[in-house]
Amino acid sequence: MIKIENLTKEFGEVRAIRGLTFEVFEGEILGFLGPNGAGKTTTMRILTCFFPPTSGRATVAGFDVVEDPHEVRRVIGYMPEGVPLYREMDVTSALDFVAHAKGYGKADRKRFVDEAIEETNLGDVRKRMIGHLSKGYRQRVGLAQAIIGDPKVLILDEPTVGLDPKQIAEVRNLIKNMAGRRTVILSTHILPEVQMTCTRAVIINRGQIAASGTPEKLTTQMRRGSEIELIIAGPTRAVEKALGAVAGVSRVERVVHHGDVQDEDHDTAKVCNYKVHSLNMAPELQPGLAETVVRHGWQLIEMRTVGLTLEDIFLQVISSDGIPAENGTAEAPAASTSTTGEASSNGS
Amino acid sequence: MGARFLPIYRRELKSYLTSPAFYVAVAIFFFLTGLVFCGILLSFSEMSGNAEYRKEMGFEEINFTRHVVSQVFWSTNFFLMFVVPILTMRLIAEEKRTGTYEVLTSLPFTDWNIVLGKFLAAYTLVALMQAGSAYYAFIMIRFGTPELPVMAVAFVGGLVVAAAYVAIGLFASSLTESQIVAAILGFVLLLVFYLMSDVIPGTATGVGKIVEHLSLRYHSEQFTHGLLRLEDIAYFLMMVGAFLFLTCRSLEIRRWKI
C-alpha cells in the first residue's frame, strides 16, 4: 500500500533521512519508531506530499508522491504532529470542510461526518467550538478529520502525545480497531504503544532503518543477547566460578548491593544476586544453572530471564553507532556483550 | 478542477465571522471613513459660505463632484490600505503558525486553489465593506449635486483597487508565521507601492516615468477623478495576478526548505 524506496531528504547540509526503504502492506498497522529527530515526521511529510524527497521514490496506493500528489492526497488521511485544528470552528463544520475538500457532495459529506463522529465518539461535542474542547477531544477530532471519507491510508504522527492514560487507551483502541480495514502508519517514540497497537514496527534512527519486524519478532530476535538473573545463597566467589563454568554462559556478574560489605578474603555464604549473560540463550541453559547450584549444595532462591523489552531493543539499536544498514534494510545487528549490558542496565 | 477553491473560500468566510480581527477592521474602516466624510462635508460647506469671496479672489470655482465625491472615494481607498492588511494578516500566517497548514496541504488542493480561495474570501469581505460605504454615496446624492458617472467610476474603481490591496496583503501573510508581522509587512508594501510616484518629479522621463506608472496612487487617482481607463484596470488586474502568483511561489518554498 505504501512503498518507500531509497528515500532521502536533505535540508541544506542536514540529511534528515537517508536511503530509507520499507513497505507497508494493505491492512497493516505499522509502528514507525524512533527517537526525536530520527526523521519520522520528515518521512510522513513526504508521504503526505508536503514536500518532495531529495531522491528516491515513495508511492501511496500506487500513486507517486511527486508525480501524482493530487491522487495521493485523495487516498490518505493525515493527522500531523500536535494535532493542529481550526480552533475557531465547531466540530461538525471542521469535519464538513475536510469532506468538502476531498470533493464530496452535500449528502455524502453529511454521511461521512456522521460516520466519523460516531467512530471517534464525538457525538456529545459535535456543535462545540474546537478551541473550547479538552485535549483528548481535540485529538479525537484530529483523528475524525483523518478518517473522513474513509481513506485507504491513514498517516498519524504521534497520535497519543500529551494525553492522559485513559485517553491514550481510547485512542489506541480506536487505532487498533482499524486493523485490516485500513492501512495505518503511525509514528511514536513510546514503545508499549507499538506492542499494543501495531502489527509491525520499523525502528529508525538518524534517518536510517535500524530494525524492523513484528513486535514479537523484534523481542525474540534480541533474546539471544539476553541474560538470566539468579538469587543464590552461597559463597560468592565459588558461585561465580561455578556459574561461569556452565555451558553457554559467556559472562557472570555479581550484583553488588549498596551497603554490602565487600569481604573478598572470607568467601562466606550469603545471599547474593548474579547476572548471567549468554549469547545464544540455549534452552538447556536454565536447567544447567539450577543443577549446578543444587549440586554444590547452595540454595537457589530465584531464577528468571530478564527478557528485553522493546525499550531495551530500542536503546540498544539507537545507541550502537555505525549500524550496518545496507540499502537501509539491515536487520538489527546481533548485540555485542557491551551493548547488551548497557541496554539491560537501563531496562532493569 | 473548476471550483476546487470553494471549500477554502467557504471555510475562510466562516472563520472571518468568528474572528475579532474582522470586526476590528470593519469598525476602523467605518470610523475613519465616517470621520473623514464628515470633515469633507464640513469643509465643503465652509467653502460654499465663502463662494462669493473665492470668486472675487479668482480661486477655482467650487464643485461638489471635485471637492466632495472625489475626496470621499480617495480617502476610502486610502484607509483601505490600513484596513486590508488587518483583514489579510491571518490568512496564511495563522495556518502556518498553528500547523493547520500541514492539514491543508495533505488535502487534495493545489497551491493555486488555496491562494485563490483565500484571496476571494478576503476580497468578498472588503467588497462588502465598500458596498456598505455606499451609504455615503446615497447621502451625497440626496443632499448634493454629484455627477453620477464620476461617482459610479470612482465606486467601481475602488473595488478594483481593493483587489490589488488584498492580493498584496495575502502575499505578506504568506511570508511569515506571525500575524502582526504580516500586517505590518502588508502595510509597508502597500505604502511603498502607493508613495512610489511621490518621489518622482512630475517632469521625469524614462525610468522615473515607469516608476510613476507602477504606483498604486497614480492609477487609483484616475478612478477617483472619474476617469475610467483601460490601462488603469489592466494595471490593477496585473497587480492582483502578480501578487497571487508570488503568493503561490512563496507557498512553494516549503518544497525546497522548511
Chai-1 contact restraints between the chains, C-beta under 6 A:
chainA,res_idxA,chainB,res_idxB,connection_type,confidence,min_distance_angstrom,max_distance_angstrom,comment,restraint_id
A,F11,B,I258,contact,1.0,0.0,6.0,A-B,restraint_1
A,T48,B,S106,contact,1.0,0.0,6.0,A-B,restraint_2
A,F50,B,T105,contact,1.0,0.0,6.0,A-B,restraint_3
A,F51,B,R254,contact,1.0,0.0,6.0,A-B,restraint_4
A,F51,B,R255,contact,1.0,0.0,6.0,A-B,restraint_5
A,H70,B,P108,contact,1.0,0.0,6.0,A-B,restraint_6
A,R73,B,L107,contact,1.0,0.0,6.0,A-B,restraint_7
A,R73,B,P108,contact,1.0,0.0,6.0,A-B,restraint_8
A,R74,B,P108,contact,1.0,0.0,6.0,A-B,restraint_9
A,Y78,B,S106,contact,1.0,0.0,6.0,A-B,restraint_10
A,P80,B,G99,contact,1.0,0.0,6.0,A-B,restraint_11
A,P80,B,E102,contact,1.0,0.0,6.0,A-B,restraint_12
A,G82,B,G99,contact,1.0,0.0,6.0,A-B,restraint_13
A,P84,B,T98,contact,1.0,0.0,6.0,A-B,restraint_14
A,P84,B,G99,contact,1.0,0.0,6.0,A-B,restraint_15
A,P84,B,T100,contact,1.0,0.0,6.0,A-B,restraint_16
A,Y86,B,T100,contact,1.0,0.0,6.0,A-B,restraint_17
A,E88,B,S15,contact,1.0,0.0,6.0,A-B,restraint_18
A,E88,B,T18,contact,1.0,0.0,6.0,A-B,restraint_19
A,F97,B,P7,contact,1.0,0.0,6.0,A-B,restraint_20
A,F97,B,R11,contact,1.0,0.0,6.0,A-B,restraint_21
A,H100,B,P7,contact,1.0,0.0,6.0,A-B,restraint_22
A,A101,B,P7,contact,1.0,0.0,6.0,A-B,restraint_23
A,A101,B,L107,contact,1.0,0.0,6.0,A-B,restraint_24
